[in-house]
Structure formats: structure tokens, C-alpha cells
């Protein structure tokens, strides 16, 4: 099974979160790019983004899937 970690970066100019899968060899592969909400503060949009991002990272992680047997 391929094992990789996730690297979450912020592209301030594009106002996006950029998530890479990082392999054992250090190679980065783009996983997703997500636009940051246009609303300032801890908005419903930001809460939705945080929840979706967390869920996606958990589901995509081979180590977490192995540990939790999912």
C-alpha cells in the first residue's frame, strides 16, 4: 500500500488552500485546491470548509484507514 502524508499550504495571492499528497520520496502530488470563503470571520462558509477539508484528509489517508480499518 502506498503511504503518503498531506501538506496543506495557503496560496495568499489566489486566496486558496492547496493540499498535496507527499510520498515517502518527498514527491508532492496535488490533491486539491480550495478557494477560501469571501466572508471574513468565522462564518458558516468557513465552518463548512473546515469540516469538509478535515473529512477529506481523514478519508484520503491510507494510514488512518488502516488504523481505523475503514
N, C-alpha and C positions, 0 to 999 in steps of 0.2 A: 504494500500500500504506500502510495506517495504521501510524504509528510511535508507539510509546509506551515508557515506561520502567516499572520496577516500584519501588514504595515498600513496604518491609517495616516494619511498626510492631508494637510489643508493647502489648497491652491487659493491663496488670498486674492490674487488678481481675478481668477474665474469665479471666486466665491463658491467653491466646491470642496467636498471631501473626496479624496481619491484613495481607494483601497487596493493594495497589491497583495497577491499571494507571494510569499518569499520562500523559495525552496532551500533545501539543505546546502545547496551550492551557492546560495546568495542571489540567485537569479530572481528578478522581480517579474511577475506577470500581472497585468491589470485585471483586477476582479470587478471593480465597479467605480463609477464616478457619480456622485450625487450632489445636486445643487443644494446649497444652503437656503433655508427659508428667507424670504424677503422681509418678513416681520421681525423686528428687533425684540429682544427679551425672551423669556421662557414661554413661548407661545405653544398653542396646540400643535402647530406645524412642526415645531422643534421637538416636542414630545413624541410625535408620530415618527419623525426621522430617527430619533434616538432608539425607540423601540424596534423599528424595522431594521436598523443597522445592527443592533445587538442580536436580534434573532437571526439575521442573515449570517453574521460571523459565527454564531454558535452552530448553525446548521451546516455551514461550509467547512468547519474544522474537522479534519479526519481524526485528530487526537481526541477531541471532545466526543465525537460519535463513537469512537472505540471505548472510551472510558464509560460512557453512559449507555453503551450498547444500543445505539439508535442508527 
